[in-house]
């Protein structure tokens, strides 16, 4: 009787797991879908708002820059400035001094006409400062500042203003501050022709850019920044930023990600310690990019709060439901536990145990069937005892009638000693070989042996066959001594060797040779090649043998042994074994057997 094993998961636990999966997995799935959809919808709406914000910011930035560019253009066409330009360039030293004061006053008036203008400077074509005005220091460009890069860009500019990125400026004892520039070429009439008279550069406070790009549709608090706008230039350096010390640094330094590059700006990253969504909008007028950074955590804070509440509510409901499921599962499985306990008692040998089946449900049917089964088993047990007793008696009688294999070994041994006494040593050697072959063949069938044992048997077999056929053939075994430690199933080679001797060497009185090669193939397979120079076979015969259907013309089924050994090969080794036969009529036959290489200790 098969032993009754306690299941790893009992029926009650299976019911609990089933109830939990059926009841809660759909709820969890629906909750996840709802949360995912609401988050996605909110992200879409916020992206729409951010894009609208960026468009408005871009318009505001263009309007603000155009306003200051208009001021600079009005200065260029100002009558007083235009009259003084030629004197400053071509007049006497006295004229230059007089008109320098005039231009200073003009610059002062325009600088104070709009908030944010720090100063104005007029350069000649060689980059020499002719007139400079600054609200704070009186001189916008000192010897520590180099205007050459700006003037070079301005010279190459075909039309319109040049708008530069912000730079840090410190003049004399004034605190360092950030400014950017709007510059234009100054044209005038000289010798009756229009020519470039010089360049005007207007210094503007960075706050102008900050205000122009700070339009936000979301609340920004000092301790809770939800969304910010700032500018970066073509090299990804920051042009304006709420934290002024970051101006001029690389935008990539703000991102806590290793996947950022100048070519591919991220859409999502950790910015200043906050997981953020990043949107970009190009400004065609300056070549800058308006960047909006929106804190994902602050954006979804309300959703996260609702999610936490839902999770806690789900935990409470889940816990209460589990208690109810455990209670009702216990009631449902109570009858099943009685049956299991009875089966355990029966497992220990007490087959007289009975179950009460006075209930009116399906479990009572099982209990009734169990009682009938136990009655039947008891009856069968008695019948089996009688049958086993009779079988034992029959086996004893059968064993008494059998011939003990040792009788054959002892008889052959006796005949061997008789041959030795009569000095028939060839007969003695053949008897020893026959006894070894017989003992090897009937003992430990279908087991693996060392290749050395198989070769010892094969040597005896070939010796007997050679004597049988009057030394009409010679055999050679080629093997590396180390390979003799490999393991192989018994008697796999005998049908091929026998087929060679009987059919391959048929009609040959001398000159027949049999070569058996053993070698390693691909370090994990043992290859055995049995090659002869016999009469060979037709291609159709070889094909038939491989298909296990060929018989010779005499009607002898010489392929049966080959078929059997092939079936054994694939039975032992599966797809890892392979056997091929190559033969040419009149030139001999070559059989190649490939099996896994198994060393002593494996298998």
C-alpha positions in Angstrom: 0.0 0.0 0.0 1.3 3.4 -0.9 2.3 5.6 2.0 0.0 8.6 2.7 2.1 11.8 2.7 1.1 15.0 4.4 0.6 17.7 1.6 2.8 20.7 1.6 -0.3 23.0 1.4 -3.4 21.6 2.9 -6.9 22.0 1.6 -7.8 24.7 4.1 -4.8 26.9 3.1 -5.6 26.3 -0.6 -9.2 27.6 0.1 -7.8 30.6 1.9 -5.3 31.4 -0.9 -8.1 30.9 -3.5 -10.4 33.3 -1.7 -7.7 35.9 -1.3 -6.7 35.7 -5.0 -10.2 35.8 -6.2 -11.3 38.6 -3.9 -8.3 40.9 -3.8 -6.3 40.5 -7.0 -9.1 42.1 -9.1 -9.4 44.9 -6.6 -5.7 45.5 -6.5 -5.6 45.4 -10.3 -8.5 47.9 -10.7 -7.0 50.2 -8.1 -3.7 50.2 -9.9 -5.4 50.9 -13.3 -7.3 53.7 -11.7 -4.3 55.2 -10.1 -2.2 54.9 -13.3 -5.0 56.5 -15.4 -5.5 59.3 -13.0 -1.8 60.0 -12.8 -1.4 59.9 -16.5 -4.3 62.2 -17.0 -2.9 64.6 -14.5 0.5 64.5 -16.1 -1.1 65.3 -19.5 -3.0 68.2 -18.1 0.0 69.6 -16.3 2.1 69.2 -19.4 -0.5 71.2 -21.3 -0.4 73.9 -18.7 3.4 73.9 -18.7 3.5 74.1 -22.5 1.1 77.0 -22.4 3.2 78.6 -19.7 6.3 78.2 -21.8 4.7 79.7 -24.9 3.6 82.7 -22.8 7.0 83.0 -21.2 8.6 82.9 -24.7 6.3 85.8 -25.8 7.0 87.7 -22.7 10.8 87.2 -23.1 10.7 88.4 -26.7 8.5 91.4 -25.8 10.9 92.4 -23.0 14.0 92.0 -25.1 12.3 93.9 -28.0 11.5 96.7 -25.6 15.1 97.2 -24.6 16.2 96.8 -28.2 13.8 99.5 -29.2 15.4 101.8 -26.5 18.8 101.0 -27.9 17.6 101.7 -31.4 16.0 105.1 -30.3 19.4 106.0 -28.8 21.2 105.3 -32.2 18.8 107.5 -34.1 18.8 110.2 -31.3 19.7 113.6 -32.9 22.2 114.6 -30.2 24.0 111.2 -30.4 24.0 111.2 -34.2 25.5 114.7 -34.3 28.2 113.8 -31.8 29.2 110.5 -33.4 31.2 112.1 -36.3 32.9 114.5 -33.9 33.9 111.7 -31.6 35.4 109.8 -34.5 37.0 112.5 -36.6 37.0 115.8 -34.6 39.7 117.5 -32.7 40.6 116.6 -29.2 38.6 119.6 -28.0 35.6 118.4 -30.1 35.9 114.9 -28.7 35.9 116.3 -25.1 32.8 118.5 -25.7 30.8 115.8 -27.5 31.9 113.1 -25.1 30.0 115.1 -22.3 27.0 115.4 -24.6 26.9 111.7 -25.3 27.4 111.0 -21.6 24.3 113.0 -20.8 22.3 111.2 -23.6 23.4 107.8 -22.2 22.5 108.9 -18.7 19.0 109.9 -19.9 18.4 106.6 -21.7 19.9 104.6 -18.8 17.5 106.1 -16.3 14.5 105.9 -18.7 14.0 102.2 -18.0 14.6 100.0 -15.1 17.3 97.4 -15.5 19.7 99.4 -17.8 23.1 99.3 -16.0 25.0 101.3 -18.6 25.8 102.1 -22.2 29.1 102.1 -24.0 30.1 103.3 -27.4 33.0 101.6 -29.2 34.7 102.6 -32.4 35.5 100.1 -35.2 38.7 99.1 -33.5 37.0 98.3 -30.2 38.3 101.4 -28.4 35.9 102.8 -25.8 34.8 106.3 -26.9 32.1 107.0 -24.3 30.9 104.8 -21.5 28.3 105.4 -18.8 27.4 103.2 -15.8 24.8 104.1 -13.1 26.9 102.7 -10.3 30.6 103.4 -11.3 30.3 105.9 -14.1 32.3 103.7 -16.3 30.7 100.5 -17.7 33.8 99.0 -19.2 37.0 99.0 -17.3 40.3 97.4 -18.2 39.3 94.1 -16.6 36.5 93.6 -19.1 37.1 92.6 -22.7 34.5 93.6 -25.3 36.4 92.0 -28.3 34.4 88.7 -28.4 31.1 90.7 -28.5 32.4 93.1 -31.1 33.6 90.2 -33.3 30.1 88.6 -33.2 28.5 92.0 -33.9 30.7 92.6 -36.9 29.7 89.2 -38.4 26.0 89.9 -37.7 24.1 90.9 -40.8 21.2 92.7 -39.2 19.4 93.1 -35.9 20.7 93.2 -32.4 23.2 91.0 -30.7 21.9 89.6 -27.4 24.6 88.0 -25.2 24.4 85.6 -22.3 24.9 86.7 -18.8 28.3 87.3 -17.2 29.5 88.3 -13.8 30.7 91.8 -13.5 32.6 93.5 -10.7 33.9 97.1 -11.1 36.0 98.8 -8.4 34.4 98.2 -5.0 30.9 97.4 -6.3 29.6 94.0 -5.4 29.7 91.4 -8.2 26.5 91.2 -10.2 25.2 89.5 -13.3 24.5 91.4 -16.5 23.7 90.6 -20.1 24.1 92.8 -23.2 22.1 94.1 -26.2 24.4 95.5 -28.9 23.9 97.1 -32.3 26.0 98.6 -35.1 26.0 102.3 -35.4 25.7 103.6 -39.0 26.4 107.1 -40.2 27.2 109.2 -43.3 30.9 109.8 -43.9 32.2 111.3 -47.2 28.7 111.0 -48.6 28.5 107.2 -48.0 26.8 105.1 -45.3 29.3 103.4 -43.2 29.7 101.7 -39.7 30.6 104.4 -37.2 31.0 102.1 -34.3 29.1 99.8 -31.9 26.7 100.5 -29.0 26.6 97.9 -26.1 23.8 98.3 -23.5 24.5 96.6 -20.1 21.3 95.1 -18.7 20.7 93.6 -15.3 20.0 89.8 -15.2 16.8 90.5 -13.3 15.2 91.5 -16.6 15.6 88.0 -17.9 14.6 86.5 -14.6 11.3 88.5 -14.5 10.6 87.8 -18.2 11.0 84.1 -17.8 9.4 83.7 -14.3 5.7 83.4 -15.5 4.3 80.4 -13.7 0.8 79.0 -13.6 1.4 77.2 -10.3 2.1 78.4 -6.8 5.7 78.9 -5.8 6.4 79.1 -2.1 9.7 79.8 -0.4 9.8 76.4 1.2 7.9 74.6 -1.5 9.0 75.2 -5.1 6.5 73.5 -7.4 7.5 74.9 -10.7 10.3 77.2 -11.9 11.4 78.6 -15.3 14.9 79.6 -16.3 17.1 80.0 -19.4 20.0 78.0 -20.8 22.1 78.9 -23.8 23.2 76.7 -26.8 26.0 75.1 -24.7 23.6 74.2 -21.9 25.0 76.9 -19.6 22.5 78.6 -17.3 21.7 82.2 -18.4 19.3 83.0 -15.6 18.2 81.1 -12.5 16.4 81.9 -9.1 19.6 80.9 -7.3 22.1 83.5 -8.8 25.2 81.6 -7.9 24.2 78.9 -10.4 24.2 81.4 -13.3 27.0 80.6 -15.8 27.3 76.9 -14.6 26.3 73.9 -16.7 22.6 72.9 -16.6 23.8 69.3 -16.5 25.2 70.0 -13.0 21.7 70.4 -11.7 20.7 66.9 -12.8 21.3 63.9 -10.6 21.5 61.5 -13.6 24.3 59.8 -15.5 22.3 59.7 -18.8 22.4 63.4 -19.5 24.3 64.9 -22.4 24.5 68.0 -24.5 22.6 66.3 -27.3 19.9 64.6 -25.4 18.3 66.6 -22.6 16.3 64.5 -20.1 12.5 64.7 -19.7 12.7 63.5 -16.1 15.5 63.8 -13.6 16.3 64.7 -10.0 16.8 68.4 -9.9 18.2 69.9 -6.6 17.1 66.8 -4.7 13.6 66.7 -6.1 12.3 64.2 -8.7 11.1 66.5 -11.4 9.5 66.7 -14.9 11.4 68.9 -17.3 10.0 70.7 -20.4 11.8 72.8 -22.9 10.9 75.6 -25.4 13.3 77.2 -27.8 13.6 81.0 -28.2 14.3 81.8 -31.8 15.4 85.4 -31.2 18.3 84.5 -28.8 19.0 80.8 -29.6 18.4 80.1 -25.9 16.1 77.5 -24.4 13.4 78.2 -21.8 13.4 75.4 -19.2 10.5 74.5 -16.9 11.2 72.2 -14.0 8.2 70.9 -12.2 8.5 69.0 -8.9 6.9 65.6 -9.4 6.6 65.0 -5.7 4.9 68.3 -5.0 2.7 68.0 -8.1 1.4 64.6 -7.1 1.4 65.2 -3.3 -2.4 65.1 -3.1 -2.5 61.9 -5.1 0.2 60.4 -2.9 -1.8 61.3 0.2 -5.0 59.7 -1.2 -3.0 56.7 -2.2 -1.6 56.3 1.4 -5.2 56.6 2.8 -6.4 54.0 0.3 -3.5 51.6 1.1 -4.2 51.8 4.9 -7.9 51.3 4.2 -7.1 48.3 2.0 -4.8 46.8 4.7 -7.6 47.1 7.3 -10.2 45.6 5.0 -7.8 42.9 3.9 -7.0 41.9 7.5 -10.6 41.7 8.5 -11.5 39.7 5.4 -8.6 37.2 6.0 -10.0 36.5 9.5 -13.5 35.8 8.0 -12.0 33.6 5.3 -9.9 31.6 7.8 -13.0 31.1 10.0 -15.3 29.9 7.2 -12.6 27.8 5.6 -12.2 26.0 8.9 -15.9 25.2 8.9 -15.8 24.0 5.3 -12.8 21.7 5.8 -13.7 20.2 9.1 -15.3 17.1 7.5 -12.3 16.8 5.2 -9.9 16.8 8.2 -11.8 13.9 9.7 -11.3 11.9 6.5 -7.6 12.8 6.4 -7.1 11.7 10.0 -8.8 8.4 9.3 -6.5 7.9 6.3 -3.5 8.6 8.5 -4.6 6.0 11.0 -5.0 3.5 8.1 -1.6 4.4 6.9 -0.2 3.1 10.2 -1.8 -0.3 9.5 -5.2 0.0 11.2 -7.5 -0.8 8.4 -10.5 -1.3 10.7 -11.1 2.5 11.1 -14.6 3.7 10.0 -16.1 7.2 9.4 -19.4 8.6 10.4 -21.4 9.5 7.3 -24.6 10.8 8.8 -24.3 14.2 7.1 -26.2 15.0 3.9 -23.5 16.7 1.8 -20.9 15.6 -0.8 -18.4 14.9 2.0 -20.7 12.2 3.4 -20.5 10.5 0.0 -16.7 10.5 0.3 -16.9 9.1 3.8 -19.3 6.3 2.7 -17.0 5.5 -0.2 -14.0 5.4 2.1 -15.8 2.9 4.4 -16.6 0.7 1.5 -13.0 1.0 0.2 -11.6 -0.1 3.6 -13.9 -3.1 3.7 -12.8 -4.1 0.2 -9.1 -3.5 1.0 -9.4 -5.8 4.0 -10.9 -8.5 1.9 -8.2 -8.1 -0.8 -5.5 -8.2 1.8 -6.7 -11.6 2.9 -6.9 -12.8 -0.7 -3.4 -11.4 -1.4 -1.9 -13.1 1.6 -3.1 -16.5 0.2 -2.0 -15.6 -3.3 1.5 -14.6 -2.1 1.9 -17.8 -0.2 1.0 -19.8 -3.2 3.4 -17.8 -5.4 6.3 -18.3 -3.0 5.7 -22.1 -3.0 5.6 -22.0 -6.9 8.9 -20.0 -7.0 10.6 -22.4 -4.7 9.6 -25.3 -7.0 10.7 -23.4 -10.0 14.1 -22.5 -8.5 14.7 -26.1 -7.6 14.1 -27.1 -11.3 16.6 -24.5 -12.7 20.2 -25.3 -13.6 22.6 -23.2 -11.5 24.8 -21.1 -13.9 27.7 -22.1 -11.6 27.2 -25.6 -12.9 28.2 -24.4 -16.4 31.3 -22.5 -15.1 32.4 -25.5 -13.0 31.8 -27.9 -15.9 33.9 -25.7 -18.3 36.6 -25.5 -15.6 36.7 -29.3 -15.3 36.9 -29.7 -19.1 39.7 -27.1 -19.1 41.8 -29.1 -16.6 41.2 -32.2 -18.6 42.6 -30.4 -21.7 45.6 -29.2 -19.7 46.2 -32.8 -18.5 46.3 -33.9 -22.1 48.5 -30.9 -23.0 45.8 -29.4 -25.3 46.8 -25.8 -24.4 45.0 -24.2 -27.4 41.8 -26.0 -26.3 42.4 -24.9 -22.7 42.8 -21.2 -23.8 39.6 -21.3 -25.8 37.7 -22.9 -22.9 39.0 -20.1 -20.6 38.0 -17.5 -23.1 34.5 -19.1 -23.5 34.1 -19.2 -19.7 35.1 -15.6 -19.4 32.7 -14.6 -22.2 29.8 -16.5 -20.6 30.4 -15.1 -17.1 30.8 -11.5 -18.5 27.6 -11.9 -20.7 25.2 -13.1 -18.0 26.4 -11.0 -15.0 25.4 -7.4 -14.4 23.5 -7.1 -17.6 22.7 -3.6 -19.0 25.2 -2.0 -16.6 28.2 0.3 -17.3 31.7 -1.1 -17.0 35.2 0.3 -17.5 36.3 0.3 -21.1 39.2 -1.9 -19.9 36.8 -4.6 -18.9 34.9 -4.4 -22.2 38.2 -4.6 -24.1 39.2 -7.7 -22.1 36.0 -9.4 -23.1 36.4 -8.2 -26.7 39.9 -9.6 -26.9 38.6 -13.1 -25.8 35.7 -12.9 -28.2 38.1 -12.0 -31.1 40.5 -14.7 -30.1 37.8 -17.3 -30.3 36.5 -16.0 -33.6 40.0 -15.9 -35.0 40.5 -19.6 -34.1 37.1 -20.5 -35.4 38.0 -19.0 -38.9 41.5 -20.5 -38.9 43.3 -17.1 -38.6 41.7 -15.8 -41.7 41.7 -12.2 -40.3 43.8 -10.0 -38.1 42.5 -7.5 -35.6 44.1 -4.3 -34.2 42.8 -2.2 -31.2 44.0 1.4 -31.1 43.4 3.2 -27.7 45.2 5.6 -25.4 45.8 3.7 -22.1 44.2 6.7 -20.2 41.0 6.2 -22.1 40.6 2.7 -20.6 39.3 4.4 -17.5 36.2 5.6 -19.4 32.9 3.8 -18.8 30.6 2.3 -21.4 27.6 0.0 -21.4 28.3 -3.7 -21.9 28.3 -5.5 -25.2 27.6 -2.5 -27.4 30.4 -3.4 -29.8 29.8 -7.1 -30.2 27.1 -7.0 -32.9 29.2 -4.7 -35.1 32.3 -6.9 -34.7 30.4 -10.1 -35.3 28.7 -8.6 -38.4 32.2 -7.7 -39.7 33.7 -11.1 -39.1 30.7 -13.1 -40.5 29.5 -10.9 -43.3 32.3 -8.5 -44.0 35.1 -11.2 -44.2 32.8 -13.8 -45.9 34.9 -15.7 -48.5 38.2 -14.2 -47.5 40.9 -16.8 -46.6 43.6 -14.3 -45.8 44.5 -10.6 -45.7 41.3 -9.5 -43.8 42.0 -6.8 -41.2 39.8 -5.3 -38.5 40.8 -2.0 -36.9 39.0 -0.7 -33.8 39.9 2.9 -32.8 39.0 4.7 -29.6 39.5 8.4 -29.2 38.0 11.5 -27.6 35.9 13.9 -29.7 35.3 17.5 -28.6 36.6 16.7 -25.0 33.1 15.4 -24.0 32.4 12.5 -26.4 33.9 9.1 -26.9 34.2 8.1 -30.6 34.6 4.4 -31.5 35.4 3.4 -35.1 35.1 -0.2 -36.3 36.7 -0.4 -39.8 37.4 -3.4 -42.0 38.7 -4.1 -45.5 36.1 -6.7 -46.2 33.6 -7.1 -49.1 31.5 -4.0 -48.1 27.9 -3.4 -48.9 25.7 -1.7 -51.5 24.4 1.8 -50.6 20.8 0.5 -50.5 21.8 -2.2 -48.0 23.5 0.4 -45.7 20.5 2.6 -46.0 18.2 -0.3 -45.1 20.3 -1.2 -42.1 20.1 2.3 -40.8 16.3 2.1 -41.2 16.3 -1.3 -39.4 14.5 -3.1 -42.2 17.2 -4.7 -44.4 17.7 -8.4 -44.8 20.4 -10.1 -46.9 19.5 -11.9 -50.1 19.7 -15.2 -48.4 16.9 -14.2 -46.0 19.1 -14.1 -43.0 18.2 -11.1 -40.8 21.7 -9.9 -40.3 20.4 -6.4 -39.4 18.6 -7.5 -36.2 21.7 -7.3 -34.0 22.6 -3.9 -35.5 19.1 -2.7 -34.9 19.1 -3.9 -31.3 22.4 -2.2 -30.5 21.2 1.0 -32.0 18.0 0.8 -29.9 20.2 0.2 -26.8 22.4 3.2 -27.7 19.4 5.6 -27.9 17.8 4.0 -24.8 21.0 4.5 -22.8 22.2 7.9 -24.1 19.2 9.5 -25.8 20.0 12.1 -28.4 23.6 12.3 -27.3 24.4 9.0 -29.0 25.0 8.7 -32.7 25.8 5.8 -35.0 26.7 6.0 -38.7 27.7 3.3 -41.2 29.8 4.0 -44.3 30.5 1.2 -46.8 31.5 0.7 -50.4 31.1 -2.5 -52.2 34.4 -4.3 -52.5 36.3 -1.8 -50.3 35.1 -2.4 -46.8 32.9 -0.9 -44.1 33.4 1.7 -41.4 31.0 2.0 -38.3 31.3 5.2 -36.2 29.7 5.2 -32.7 29.7 8.4 -30.7 28.6 8.4 -27.0 29.1 10.8 -24.1 32.5 10.4 -22.4 31.9 9.2 -18.9 34.9 8.8 -16.5 35.1 6.5 -13.5 33.1 7.9 -10.7 30.4 9.3 -13.1 27.5 7.6 -14.7 
